Amino acid sequence: MKKMEYYSLNHNAPKVSFQEAVIQGLAPDRGLYFPENITPLSADFFKNIENLSNEEIAFEAIRQFVGDEIPETNLKQIIAETLCFDFPTIQVEDGIYSLELYHGPTMAFKDVGARFMSRCLAYFNKDKKDNKNTVLVATSGDTGGAVASGFLGVAGVDVVILYPSGKVSDIQERQLTTLGQNIKALEVDGVFDDCQDMVKKAFLDENLEYKNLTSANSINIARWLPQMFYFFFAYKQLKSQNKPMVFSCPSGNFGNICAGIMAKKLGLPIEHFVAATNVNDTVPQFLATGKYEPKPSKATISNAMDVGNPSNFIRIQELYNNDLKKFEKDFTSFSYDDETTRQVLKDIYKNSGYIAEPHGAVGYLGLKKEMQKHSGAIGIFLETAHPIKFLDVVEPVLGIKLPIPAQIESVLNQEKISVKIKTYDELKAFLQSS
């Protein structure tokens, strides 16, 4: 297996190896890294996919992007530790399925990327006795908890998580503020985009170079690329129906849907993608007007999608060589407000007994709209987090009491520890003093 090189999407930085891209997170020119080549998988792989384990599928999907930098045995071990839970497709109604991505330790889809990245970083650090990395991450909800859990106790890695004060759910906040050890939480007076801007600024600050900063947001290739796995797993489960598949992703930073498009480039036969957003509708507006105009994010009940300037959209454009016509053939995007989201939560529960949560509900809405154009297809919407993480919305809307899973119960009575900050200078001072 030859070495894979990564280039910056700003095209003003040297190419790097997988290891360098993981450790740096962001290129020196502030660009996101992107693989130089994408080689489709063999027809035989897809023909026999239902006979392969999830671990075997994931290994085939990711190996070219890792290249020879992690030996096959170690990479297989990393994948085994990453995928230690299920990814079921649940039929919600005729021709419509929920792909549940929340059966991991923090009950959110980001467990996969966080676990994969933490283990890659641990492998790269194994021979470095004194050289620590600091993982700096912004979260709009679930990333923080998944990263905290994935990196907890990893030798040679400190984790600093920035989250917007008052704009994540109580359970999400507890998952990232109660673990201690090598995990620190900074509560930012602002919105998610402020957190993300601070993180990006820190990466480019020469005075912080000695901290060996890297990102665990989906801007990091080791966090983003494993998100391809879900689409392969869903295809494996539903392949026997022999119908075209439409995937709808509730979209904030656009990492999941971008990974899905990568899976399609590898040969996975996906007919169409829907990026379903809340009122943070930068991408739906771009498709309507042809103008990409990021704007400040607005708070909603689907808080993990409260992103006004989605980082991964530039990767999606690269996958289509910035050809809008080609892109529109595979991709649509719709926006929904909180009132519509609450109503569809009720409708889904009333019609099928299925308990969705606000992000999955937005995904369902986008899917139902797009499926009007795809008769004979089956639709899959991503359920990205367990409803318990949004019990303050789900319980009153549905009039039910949700049982608390063991993964959540373990953090509920722990003491929250966070440091409040307002400015980049305060973040910098925190990093320099820790």
C-alpha positions in Angstrom: 0.0 0.0 0.0 1.6 3.3 -1.1 1.6 6.5 0.9 -1.4 8.8 0.5 -0.6 12.5 0.2 -3.0 15.3 1.3 -3.1 18.8 -0.1 -4.6 22.0 1.3 -7.8 23.2 -0.3 -6.4 26.7 -0.2 -3.5 25.4 -2.4 -0.8 27.4 -0.7 0.9 24.8 1.6 3.1 21.7 1.0 1.5 18.3 0.6 1.7 16.1 3.6 1.3 12.5 4.7 -1.7 11.0 6.5 0.2 11.3 9.8 1.1 14.9 9.3 -2.4 15.8 8.2 -3.9 14.2 11.4 -1.4 15.8 13.7 -1.6 19.3 12.1 -5.4 19.2 11.7 -5.5 22.3 9.5 -2.9 23.3 6.8 -0.6 26.2 7.5 -2.5 28.3 4.9 -5.8 27.6 6.9 -7.0 25.2 4.3 -8.6 21.8 5.0 -6.6 18.8 3.9 -8.0 16.6 1.1 -6.7 13.3 -0.3 -4.7 13.5 -3.5 -6.4 10.4 -5.0 -9.7 8.6 -4.5 -9.5 5.1 -6.0 -12.9 3.3 -6.3 -13.3 0.0 -4.6 -13.7 -3.2 -6.7 -17.0 -4.4 -8.1 -16.5 -7.6 -6.2 -16.4 -5.7 -2.9 -19.9 -4.4 -3.4 -21.1 -7.7 -4.8 -20.1 -9.5 -1.6 -20.6 -6.8 0.9 -23.4 -8.6 2.9 -20.9 -11.4 3.6 -18.3 -9.0 5.2 -18.2 -7.9 8.8 -18.5 -4.1 9.6 -14.8 -4.2 10.5 -13.8 -5.8 7.2 -15.9 -3.2 5.3 -14.4 -0.3 7.2 -10.9 -1.6 6.6 -11.4 -1.7 2.8 -13.0 1.7 2.8 -10.3 3.5 4.8 -7.0 1.7 4.0 -6.1 3.8 0.9 -6.4 7.0 2.9 -4.1 5.7 5.6 -1.6 4.2 3.2 1.4 2.4 4.7 1.7 4.8 7.7 -0.2 2.5 10.1 0.6 -1.3 9.6 -2.4 -3.4 8.6 -2.5 -5.2 11.9 -2.6 -2.0 13.9 -5.2 -0.4 11.6 -7.4 -3.4 12.0 -7.1 -3.1 15.7 -8.0 0.6 15.6 -11.0 -0.2 13.5 -12.1 -3.0 15.9 -11.9 -0.6 18.9 -13.7 2.1 16.9 -16.7 0.0 15.8 -17.6 -1.8 19.1 -21.3 -1.0 18.8 -24.2 -1.5 16.3 -25.5 0.7 13.4 -29.0 -0.6 12.8 -31.4 0.5 10.1 -34.9 0.7 11.6 -38.0 0.8 9.3 -40.1 3.8 10.3 -42.6 3.5 7.5 -42.9 1.9 4.1 -39.7 2.7 2.2 -38.3 4.9 4.9 -35.5 3.9 7.3 -33.7 5.5 10.2 -30.0 4.8 10.3 -29.2 4.9 14.1 -25.7 6.2 14.7 -26.1 6.6 18.5 -25.3 3.3 20.0 -21.8 4.2 21.1 -20.4 5.3 24.4 -21.7 9.0 24.2 -24.8 8.1 22.2 -23.9 10.3 19.1 -22.5 9.5 15.6 -19.3 11.3 16.4 -18.2 8.4 18.6 -16.9 6.8 15.4 -14.6 9.6 14.3 -13.5 10.5 17.8 -12.5 6.9 18.6 -10.7 6.4 15.3 -8.8 9.6 15.5 -7.8 9.2 19.1 -6.4 5.8 18.4 -4.5 7.0 15.3 -3.0 9.8 17.4 -2.1 7.3 20.1 -0.3 5.1 17.5 1.6 8.1 16.1 2.6 9.2 19.6 3.7 5.7 20.9 7.4 6.3 20.6 7.4 10.0 21.6 8.3 10.1 25.2 8.0 13.9 25.9 6.2 15.3 22.9 2.5 16.0 23.8 -0.3 17.0 21.4 -3.1 19.3 22.4 -6.4 18.5 20.8 -8.4 21.7 20.5 -12.0 21.3 19.5 -15.1 23.4 19.1 -18.5 21.8 19.7 -22.1 22.7 18.9 -23.3 19.8 21.0 -22.1 16.2 20.4 -18.6 16.6 19.2 -17.3 17.6 22.6 -18.7 14.6 24.5 -17.5 12.1 21.8 -14.0 13.6 21.7 -13.8 13.7 25.5 -14.8 10.1 25.7 -12.6 9.0 22.8 -9.5 10.7 24.1 -10.0 10.2 27.8 -6.7 8.8 29.3 -4.9 8.7 25.9 -1.2 9.1 26.7 0.5 12.2 25.3 -2.7 14.0 24.5 -4.4 16.9 26.3 -7.9 17.9 25.1 -9.4 21.4 25.3 -13.1 21.7 24.3 -14.7 25.0 23.5 -18.5 25.1 23.7 -21.1 28.0 23.5 -22.5 28.8 26.9 -26.2 28.0 27.2 -26.4 26.6 23.7 -25.8 22.9 24.3 -28.2 20.5 26.1 -27.7 19.7 29.8 -26.6 16.1 29.0 -24.3 17.2 26.2 -22.7 19.7 28.6 -22.2 17.1 31.3 -20.5 14.7 28.9 -17.8 17.2 28.1 -17.4 18.9 31.5 -17.3 16.0 34.0 -14.6 13.6 32.9 -11.5 15.3 34.3 -8.1 13.7 33.7 -6.7 15.1 30.4 -10.0 16.7 29.3 -10.6 20.5 29.9 -13.8 22.4 28.9 -14.0 26.1 28.1 -17.4 27.7 28.2 -17.5 30.5 25.5 -19.7 33.6 25.8 -20.9 33.4 22.2 -22.1 30.9 19.5 -20.5 27.8 17.9 -19.0 29.9 15.1 -17.1 32.0 17.7 -15.7 28.8 19.2 -14.7 27.5 15.7 -13.1 30.8 14.8 -11.0 30.8 18.0 -9.8 27.2 17.3 -8.8 28.1 13.8 -7.0 31.3 15.0 -5.1 29.2 17.6 -3.8 26.9 14.9 -2.2 29.8 13.1 -0.7 31.5 16.1 3.1 31.1 16.0 3.3 31.7 19.8 1.3 28.4 20.3 3.4 26.2 17.9 5.1 24.6 20.9 1.7 23.2 22.1 1.5 20.9 19.0 -2.2 21.8 18.4 -4.4 19.6 16.4 -8.2 19.6 15.8 -10.7 16.9 16.5 -13.5 18.6 14.6 -14.5 17.2 11.3 -11.9 19.5 9.7 -9.5 16.8 10.8 -9.3 14.0 8.2 -9.1 11.3 10.9 -12.3 12.5 12.4 -14.1 13.0 9.1 -13.1 10.1 6.9 -14.4 7.3 9.2 -17.9 8.8 8.8 -18.0 7.1 5.4 -18.5 3.8 7.2 -22.1 4.4 8.1 -23.2 4.6 4.5 -21.5 1.3 3.7 -23.2 -0.4 6.7 -26.6 0.9 5.7 -26.1 -0.3 2.2 -25.1 -3.8 3.4 -28.3 -4.0 5.5 -30.7 -2.8 2.8 -28.9 -4.1 -0.4 -31.2 -7.2 -0.7 -34.2 -4.9 -1.5 -32.4 -4.1 -4.8 -33.7 -0.5 -4.9 -31.9 2.8 -5.4 -31.0 4.6 -2.1 -31.5 8.2 -1.1 -29.7 9.4 2.1 -30.8 12.4 4.1 -28.2 13.9 6.5 -29.1 16.4 9.1 -26.3 18.9 8.4 -24.4 21.4 10.5 -20.7 21.4 9.6 -21.5 19.1 6.6 -19.0 16.4 7.7 -21.4 13.5 7.5 -22.8 14.3 4.1 -19.4 15.0 2.8 -18.2 11.6 4.0 -21.3 10.0 2.3 -20.3 11.6 -1.0 -16.8 10.2 -0.5 -18.4 6.8 -0.1 -20.2 7.3 -3.4 -16.9 8.3 -5.1 -15.5 5.0 -3.8 -18.3 3.3 -5.7 -21.1 2.9 -3.2 -24.3 3.1 -5.3 -26.1 6.0 -3.7 -28.7 7.7 -5.9 -29.1 11.0 -4.1 -28.1 13.0 -1.0 -30.2 15.5 0.9 -28.6 18.0 3.3 -31.4 18.9 5.7 -30.7 22.0 7.8 -32.5 24.0 10.5 -32.9 27.8 10.0 -29.1 28.0 9.6 -29.6 27.7 5.8 -26.3 28.9 4.2 -26.2 25.9 1.9 -29.9 25.8 0.9 -29.6 29.5 0.1 -26.5 28.8 -2.0 -28.3 26.2 -4.1 -31.2 28.6 -4.5 -29.2 31.7 -5.5 -25.7 30.5 -6.5 -24.1 32.8 -3.9 -22.3 31.3 -0.9 -22.9 33.7 2.0 -22.0 32.5 5.5 -23.8 34.3 8.3 -23.9 34.2 12.1 -25.6 31.1 13.4 -29.0 31.1 15.1 -29.9 29.0 18.1 -32.4 26.2 17.5 -33.7 23.0 19.2 -31.4 21.0 16.8 -28.3 22.7 18.3 -25.7 20.5 16.8 -26.6 22.0 13.4 -26.4 25.6 14.5 -23.6 26.4 12.1 -23.6 29.5 9.8 -20.4 28.7 8.0 -20.0 24.9 7.5 -16.4 24.0 7.3 -16.8 20.8 5.1 -18.8 22.4 2.3 -15.5 23.3 0.6 -14.6 19.6 0.6 -18.0 18.8 -1.1 -17.3 21.4 -3.8 -13.9 19.9 -4.3 -15.4 16.4 -4.8 -17.4 17.9 -7.7 -14.6 20.1 -9.0 -16.7 23.1 -8.2 -19.1 22.1 -11.0 -22.5 23.3 -9.6 -24.5 21.4 -12.3 -22.8 18.0 -11.5 -23.3 18.7 -7.8 -27.0 19.5 -8.1 -27.6 16.2 -9.9 -26.6 14.3 -6.7 -27.5 16.8 -4.0 -30.4 18.9 -2.7 -30.7 20.9 0.5 -33.8 22.0 2.5 -34.2 24.1 5.6 -36.8 23.7 8.4 -37.7 25.8 11.4 -38.3 24.6 15.0 -42.1 24.6 14.8 -42.0 22.3 11.8 -39.4 20.1 13.5 -41.6 19.8 16.7 -44.7 18.9 14.6 -42.9 16.1 12.6 -41.5 14.6 15.9 -45.2 14.2 16.9 -46.2 12.9 13.5 -43.5 10.3 13.4 -44.3 9.1 16.9 -48.1 9.0 16.3 -47.8 7.2 13.0 -45.1 4.6 13.8 -44.3 4.8 17.5 -40.7 5.7 16.5 -39.0 8.2 18.8 -36.9 10.6 16.8 -35.0 13.6 18.1 -34.7 17.1 16.6 -31.8 16.5 14.2 -33.2 13.2 12.9 -36.6 14.8 12.5 -35.0 17.5 10.2 -33.4 14.7 8.3 -36.7 12.9 7.9 -38.4 16.1 6.7 -35.8 16.6 4.0 -36.0 13.0 3.0 -39.8 13.0 2.6 -39.6 16.1 0.4 -36.9 14.6 -1.9 -38.5 11.1 -2.1 -41.4 12.7 -4.1 -38.9 12.7 -7.0 -37.6 9.1 -6.5 -40.4 6.6 -6.9 -39.2 3.1 -6.4 -36.3 4.2 -4.2 -35.8 3.6 -0.4 -35.0 6.5 1.8 -32.6 6.6 4.8 -32.4 9.4 7.2 -29.5 9.6 9.8 -30.5 9.6 13.4 -27.3 11.2 14.8 -27.9 11.2 18.5 -30.1 9.4 21.1 -33.4 11.3 21.9 -32.3 11.3 25.6 -29.7 14.0 24.8 -32.6 16.3 23.8 -35.1 15.2 26.5 -36.1 18.9 27.2 -37.5 18.9 23.7 -38.6 15.3 23.1 -40.4 14.6 26.4 -42.8 17.7 26.3 -43.4 17.4 22.6 -44.3 13.7 22.7 -45.7 13.7 26.2 -43.6 10.8 27.3 -40.8 10.0 29.8 -37.7 8.6 28.3 -35.7 5.9 30.2 -32.2 7.0 30.9 -29.5 4.7 29.2 -26.5 3.6 31.3 -24.1 5.7 29.1 -26.0 8.8 30.2 -26.7 7.9 33.8 -22.9 7.7 34.5 -22.4 11.5 33.9 -25.7 12.9 35.4 -24.5 13.1 39.0 -20.9 14.2 38.2 -19.7 17.7 39.0 -19.5 20.1 36.0 -16.1 21.8 35.7 -15.6 24.5 33.1 -13.7 27.7 32.6 -15.6 30.7 31.2 -14.0 32.8 28.4 -15.1 35.6 26.1 -12.1 36.3 23.8 -9.4 34.6 21.8 -6.8 36.2 24.1 -8.3 34.3 27.1 -8.1 31.1 25.1 -4.5 31.7 24.3 -3.7 32.5 27.9 -5.4 29.3 29.1 -3.4 27.2 26.6 -0.1 28.9 27.6 -0.8 28.3 31.2 -1.8 24.6 31.0 
